[in-house]
Structures are given as structure tokens and as C-alpha cells.
Amino acid sequence: MEALKQKLFTNWNFSRFLRLGMGLWMLVWSVQSADWAVGLFSGLFIYMALSNTGCCGVQGCAVPYKHKKDDVSEEA
């Protein structure tokens, strides 16, 4: 339970607030227009904001960075 509280109440940044705002706006819009499809998308945005995940998960789209050693030999 403590881990859930920590996940919900920490690391709030601009993108989380944006997702939450978009989700709440879409939820109100779906209720006003009686459109259940928009309501599903609003649920997705609200879930992503509360769980701090994106479409690919936490850093799911990150490209691994490998260091290459330069094999440059000096020519005489």
C-alpha cells in the first residue's frame, strides 16, 4: 500500500499533469456528448497519469546506448 501511495504522489512533472488534464477534459466531454469511445480514451489517459506510464511503459521506447571504442590506428 505504501508503494502505491509513493507512486501516486511523487514525481509529478509536466507530462503527468498534461495527461491528467487531457483525461479529465475528455471524460467531461464524453459524459456531455454520451460518447463511450471518448470515455475509454479518457480512462487510458487518466490511468497513464496516475501510474506514471506512457504508451510504451516506463522508458519502453528508449534506445540502448552502447559505447564504442574507437579503433583508430595511427598511420605512419
C-alpha positions in Angstrom: 0.0 0.0 0.0 2.9 2.3 0.8 4.4 1.8 -2.6 1.2 2.7 -4.3 1.0 5.9 -2.3 4.6 6.8 -3.2 3.9 6.1 -6.9 0.8 8.3 -6.9 2.1 11.2 -5.0 5.7 11.6 -6.2 7.5 12.5 -9.5 4.7 14.7 -10.9 6.0 16.6 -13.9 4.5 18.5 -16.8 3.7 15.4 -18.9 1.8 13.8 -16.0 -0.2 16.9 -15.4 -0.9 17.2 -19.1 -2.1 13.6 -19.3 -4.3 14.0 -16.3 -5.8 17.3 -17.6 -6.4 15.8 -21.1 -8.0 12.7 -19.5 -10.3 14.7 -17.2 -11.3 17.0 -20.1 -12.1 14.0 -22.3 -14.1 12.4 -19.5 -16.2 15.5 -19.2 -16.6 15.7 -22.9 -17.6 12.1 -23.2 -20.3 12.5 -20.4 -21.7 15.6 -22.1 -21.9 14.0 -25.5 -22.8 10.5 -24.3 -19.9 9.1 -26.3 -18.4 5.9 -24.7 -15.4 5.7 -27.0 -14.1 9.0 -25.9 -14.7 7.8 -22.3 -12.4 4.8 -22.9 -9.7 7.1 -24.2 -10.1 9.4 -21.2 -9.7 6.4 -18.9 -6.5 5.5 -20.7 -5.1 9.0 -20.2 -6.1 9.1 -16.5 -4.5 5.7 -15.9 -1.3 6.7 -17.6 -1.1 9.9 -15.5 -1.8 8.1 -12.2 0.5 5.2 -12.8 3.3 7.4 -14.4 3.5 5.3 -17.5 3.4 6.1 -21.2 2.2 4.2 -24.2 5.3 2.1 -24.1 5.7 1.9 -20.4 8.5 3.4 -18.3 11.3 4.1 -20.8 10.0 1.4 -23.1 10.8 3.3 -26.2 14.4 4.2 -25.1 17.1 3.1 -27.4 20.0 1.4 -25.5 23.2 3.4 -25.7 26.4 1.5 -26.2 29.8 2.9 -26.0 32.0 2.1 -29.0 35.7 2.0 -28.7 37.4 3.9 -31.4 39.8 1.6 -33.2 41.8 4.4 -34.8 45.3 3.4 -35.6 47.9 6.0 -36.5 49.3 5.6 -39.9 52.9 6.3 -40.3 
